[in-house]
Amino acid sequence: MTNNIKSIDHEKIKEILLKHDNRVIFEKTNIVPDETQMLNELRDVLDPKDVNRKSVLGLDIYQYSSYNEFEQMLIPFLFKMMFRTTIDLCLQNHPFIFQKYTRERIEKTFISTGDGGFLIFDTPLHSLLFACNYAIVLRIYNAFHFFPRLRKIIGGLSTRYAITYDKIYSYCNNFYGRAIINNSRILSSDSLNRCLIDEHTHRWFTINIDGIENLQVLTIDDVAHIYEFANGYEKSPYLENPDKIFGHDASRHEGIINSDILKIGKIKAKETDIHIYNLHLQVSMGLENDDDPKQKKIVTISLGNLNTTGI
């Protein structure tokens, strides 16, 4: 794929600096040097035009600091268990869309904050589906179906979500870029446990499926014709396996049964205004207990909420 994450080569930058610059210099007369040649070589190596856009999903357990110290020590463990369960659900429930992903790939690009973190995906649809599956795991935890005794010890959890779509690059096995910076700012600006998306994410859905509102009638065949999925994705046998949200026929009885989007304001990231949208989805999905396949349950959850108070 051409949408790989650009990696910044530390040794290459160091080589250019040692060629044109001095690490330390003490002269009796200070002279401002001419940086033109070194700047041109750095631009050739770091060309921002080569940095691709990625979708970032931010998850944050709301008011983590308000829990008692003992519960705070357990929450990172709980989040990791929920996180891994969500990965398994995504791989099982959406075999076509997540065909290029493994647990190792998702975990490798995950930026942990202890009480949440940031995930990097190729498209906003991947981020949205991961958020939906995580919200389902969160619901079954809060409803005493997932480690119920641990649920009683820690108490209930609430999570706020943010999805951004912008440039990402890697350096020394870490990830940087506007998509992460903007995502962090959106999460920190929200105190209402919503699912907030930026304008680039909103535009991606508008271009590819004529708007987020159409998620409730989207079929897996429609997904397969989205540009990113129409190029480089194997359709058979993946499309033959059922997708738990996008079926072969549009349905309002399972999958995404309702989708609402509303622009609620903007925040400033440095000198740039980021326009923010509030996303609310209702998702219905059938679940099966892996430890006892006879135990099945249909769960309907909300991702985000309808509170449109500003940001």
N, C-alpha and C positions, 0 to 999 in steps of 0.2 A: 504494500500500500504506500501511496505517496504522502499519507497523513501521519507519518511517524513523528515522534517527538524529537526535535532538534537537540543534539547534545553539544554542550560547550566544552571544547577540548582545553583543559587546563594547561597541559604541556605546550600546546601550540601558542597559546597566549603568552606564556612565560618565555618561549623562544623569541617571539617578536619583541617583547620588552627588553630582553637581554641583548638583542641585536641593536636596538635603537636608544635604549634608555639606561640610566644608572639606578641601581637600587637605592643607594645613598650617595650624596655628593656634597662636599663642603668646600666651597671656594671662597676666596676673600672677596670676590666681586660676584654678586648674584646676577645671572643672566637668564631671562625667560627663554627657554629653548623653542626651536621650531619643531612642532609635533606632526607636521603634515604627512611625512612619509610613513611614520608609525601609525597614524590615524587611518590612512588608506589601507594598510595591511590588516589592521584590526577590523575595519569595515568589511573587508573581503572574507574574513573568518567568521565574523559575527552577524553577517547580513540579516537584519530583521525580516526581510522578505522571505527568508527560508524558514521562518518560525511559523508552524502551523497552528491552527485553532483546535482546541480540544474543549470538551465539556467537563466542567468541574461540579461535582455534587458535594455540598457542604452539609454535614450532620452535626448537630450540637445538642447535647442533653441539657435541657433548660434548668437553670438554677442549680447546677451541680454543687456549687460552693455552699448552698444552704443545707445540704445533707450533713448529718453528723459524721465525725471523722471515720468511724467504723464503716458506715455505709459508703463513704467516699472511697475507701480502700477496695470495696467490692465492686463498685460500678465499672471501673476499667475492665475487670474480668467479665462482667455481665455484658458489656458492650462488645467485647471481642467474640463472645459466644453468639450474640445476636448478629454480629457482622458476618461471621462465618456461615451461620444458618441462612442469612440473606443471600450470600454468594451461591450457596447450594440451590436455593429456590430459583434464582435467576437462571442458572445453568439448566435446571430441570424444566422450568416453566416456559422459557423462551429460547428453545434450542436454535432457531434460525438467527435471531437477533444477536445472541451471545455466542455464536459459533466460533468466533475468533478469540474468545476469552477462556481462561482457566482460573482456578482459584489462585494459583501462583502469580499469574499476571496481574490480577486485581489487587492482591495483597502487596505486590512489589511496588505498585504506583500509589498505594494508600499513604497519606500523610496523617499520622495519628496526633491527636491533641489530648489523648487520655479519656476525655469525656465526649469524644466524637472524632471528627477529622474530615479530610478532603479526599475524594475519589476522582480519578481522572479517566474519562471515557472518550471514545471517538466522536459520539454524537449526543445531543441533548436527549434523544429517545432512550439511549442506554441509561443516562442519569435518571430520567423520570421513572423508568421501570425498576431500577435499583431502589429508588425512594419508595415506590409503591410496595415492593416486596419487604423492605425494611419496616414500613408502617404496619404491615400485616404481622410481622414478627413482634413488633412492639405491642400491638393490640393483644395478641395471644399471651404475651408476658403479663400485661396489665390485667388480663382477665383470668389469671392464675392457671393458664394452660402450659406455660413454659417455665420450668423450674419454679413451681408454685411456692415451695418453702422459702426459696431465695427471694421470691417476690414479696412474701410476707415480711422478711427481714429488712429488705431495702426500701420497700414501698413502691408506689407507682412512679413511672417516668413519663416525661414529655420531651419531645424533640422538635427543634425548629430546623427547617430545610432551606437551602438556597442552591439554585442552579445557574451557573454562568457559562458563557461560551466565548472564549477569547484565546489569545496566544499563550502557549506553554512551552518552556524549554527545560532541559535538565543540565545540571552541573554537579559533578562529584556525587552522583547517586541521589541528589536532591532535585526537587522540582520548583520552578519559579515561573513567574509570568503574571500578566494582568488578570487572567481568569481566576487565579488563586487569590490575588490581592483584592479584587472586586468582590469575590465570594465572601471573604472574611469580613469585609466592611458591611456587606448586606446582612450577614448573620448577626454581627454585633449591633446593628441598628434596629433589630427586630426584638420586641419583647412580648409578642402575641402568639408565639408558636405557630407561625404560618409557613407556607411553602412559597418562597419568593423567587422570581426569575428575573434575569436582566433582559434588556432590549434585544441583544443578539440572540438569546435563546428564543424569545418570542418571535423574532423574524425568521429563525430557522424553521419553526413549526408552520408559520404562515406560508413560507415558500414551498415547503415540502408536503404539507397536508391541508393547505388552505386555512390554517388556523387551529389553535389548540382545541377549540370547541368540537372539532371533528374527530378527536380521539375516541369519542363514544360510539362512532360508527365505522371506525377504521378496521379493515380486515388485514390478515397476514399477507394477502396478495398485494394490497395497497402498500404495505411496508416494504415488500420486496421490490417495488418500483421506485422507492425513494432513491435518489442518486447514489448516496453512499452505500446502500444495500444492493443496488442493481449492478455495482461494479466490484468484483473481487469476492462476492459472497456466493457460496455454493447453495443452490436452491433445492437440489435433491441429494439426500433424503430429508433434509431439515424441514422443508415445507410440509412434508407428509406427517411429521410429528405435531401433535396439537400444541398450540400456544394458549396458556391459561388466560391471557387477556385479549389477544387478537385472534379471533377464530377465522374460519374460512368464509363465514357469513356474518354480516353485521348483526349484533345482538345487544339489547339493552337489559338483558336478564343476568349476564355475567360479564366479567371483565370490567372495563371502565363504563359505568352506567350513568355517570354525570360528570361534566367538566365545565368549570366556570373560570374566567380570566378577567381581571380588571386592573387597569393601570392605577397605581396608588400614589406615585410621587417620584422623587429622584433624590439621590445622594451624590455628594461630590467626592471623587477620588482624585486627589491632587487638583489639577485644573480641569478635570473632565467630569461632566455630569453623567451619572448612570441612571437611566430611567428604569423604574422597578414596577413589576407586575405581581399581583397576588393571584396565585393559582390554587384552586380547590378542586379536587377530584374525589369521586366516590367509586370505590373499587370493590367488586365482589369476586371472591375466588374460593374454589374448593380446595381443602387441605386434607392431607393424609398423614397419619402418624407413622413415620418411618420405622419405629420400633414395634408397631402393631398396626399393620395395614387395614385391619378391620375397623379401626377408629378413624372416621372421616367427619369432616365438618365444613360447612360453608360459612365464610366470614366476610362481612361487608365492613369496610373501613373508610375513613375520610383521610385524604392526604391534604394537609393544610386546613384552613378554616375560612369562613366567609367574612371575617372581621376586616374591614377595609380602612380602618383608621390609619392615618398616614405613616410615614416611615421616618 
